[in-house]
């Protein structure tokens, strides 16, 4: 299977934030947090440009999953 850069997932069980080099993605990204306890999504405001490092801070305490999806341009 070849990596296409369409989707990335990061699980943060006890971290307040994660910093990622988003320049490895082929296009800008849409980001949202998933709360596995309540089954709800929280959007990250704005489009994430695919250049350099970007810090993502979880919206609240507890387990969170960060989903990054390619927007296509």
One Martini backbone bead per residue (centre of mass of N, CA, C, O) as a GRO file, in nm:
protein
   73
    1UNK     BB    1   0.097   0.036   0.022
    2UNK     BB    2   0.044   0.374  -0.054
    3UNK     BB    3   0.118   0.685   0.037
    4UNK     BB    4  -0.098   0.991  -0.009
    5UNK     BB    5  -0.196   1.212   0.216
    6UNK     BB    6  -0.519   1.199   0.297
    7UNK     BB    7  -0.446   1.071   0.594
    8UNK     BB    8  -0.437   1.144   0.952
    9UNK     BB    9  -0.354   0.996   1.280
   10UNK     BB   10  -0.390   1.103   1.632
   11UNK     BB   11  -0.323   0.991   1.958
   12UNK     BB   12  -0.429   1.156   2.280
   13UNK     BB   13  -0.427   1.042   2.603
   14UNK     BB   14  -0.201   1.275   2.762
   15UNK     BB   15  -0.179   1.509   2.569
   16UNK     BB   16  -0.212   1.849   2.495
   17UNK     BB   17  -0.014   1.819   2.237
   18UNK     BB   18   0.082   1.850   1.883
   19UNK     BB   19   0.359   1.834   1.653
   20UNK     BB   20   0.356   1.893   1.296
   21UNK     BB   21   0.473   1.819   0.972
   22UNK     BB   22   0.279   1.946   0.701
   23UNK     BB   23   0.476   1.939   0.443
   24UNK     BB   24   0.415   1.625   0.364
   25UNK     BB   25   0.172   1.730   0.235
   26UNK     BB   26   0.015   1.791  -0.086
   27UNK     BB   27  -0.202   1.956   0.086
   28UNK     BB   28  -0.426   2.092   0.240
   29UNK     BB   29  -0.607   2.090   0.560
   30UNK     BB   30  -0.836   1.918   0.757
   31UNK     BB   31  -0.945   1.951   1.101
   32UNK     BB   32  -1.023   1.710   1.372
   33UNK     BB   33  -1.182   1.610   1.663
   34UNK     BB   34  -1.209   1.306   1.861
   35UNK     BB   35  -1.442   1.175   2.099
   36UNK     BB   36  -1.456   0.852   2.224
   37UNK     BB   37  -1.657   0.882   2.462
   38UNK     BB   38  -1.895   1.064   2.295
   39UNK     BB   39  -1.881   1.067   1.970
   40UNK     BB   40  -1.738   1.351   1.895
   41UNK     BB   41  -1.686   1.645   1.707
   42UNK     BB   42  -1.410   1.889   1.654
   43UNK     BB   43  -1.330   2.162   1.498
   44UNK     BB   44  -1.079   2.316   1.316
   45UNK     BB   45  -1.003   2.616   1.242
   46UNK     BB   46  -0.954   2.616   0.936
   47UNK     BB   47  -0.698   2.593   0.721
   48UNK     BB   48  -0.419   2.379   0.667
   49UNK     BB   49  -0.123   2.446   0.574
   50UNK     BB   50   0.148   2.287   0.378
   51UNK     BB   51   0.369   2.431   0.609
   52UNK     BB   52   0.542   2.310   0.831
   53UNK     BB   53   0.471   2.362   1.154
   54UNK     BB   54   0.202   2.231   1.371
   55UNK     BB   55  -0.012   2.305   1.640
   56UNK     BB   56  -0.212   2.074   1.837
   57UNK     BB   57  -0.480   2.132   2.059
   58UNK     BB   58  -0.667   2.004   2.271
   59UNK     BB   59  -0.996   2.090   2.384
   60UNK     BB   60  -0.955   1.873   2.625
   61UNK     BB   61  -0.965   1.658   2.846
   62UNK     BB   62  -0.848   1.355   2.754
   63UNK     BB   63  -0.932   1.167   2.497
   64UNK     BB   64  -0.786   1.208   2.162
   65UNK     BB   65  -0.850   1.250   1.804
   66UNK     BB   66  -0.662   1.329   1.522
   67UNK     BB   67  -0.785   1.459   1.207
   68UNK     BB   68  -0.636   1.451   0.881
   69UNK     BB   69  -0.746   1.609   0.571
   70UNK     BB   70  -0.755   1.637   0.252
   71UNK     BB   71  -0.871   1.907   0.034
   72UNK     BB   72  -0.724   1.952  -0.274
   73UNK     BB   73  -0.634   2.294  -0.254
   0.00000   0.00000   0.00000
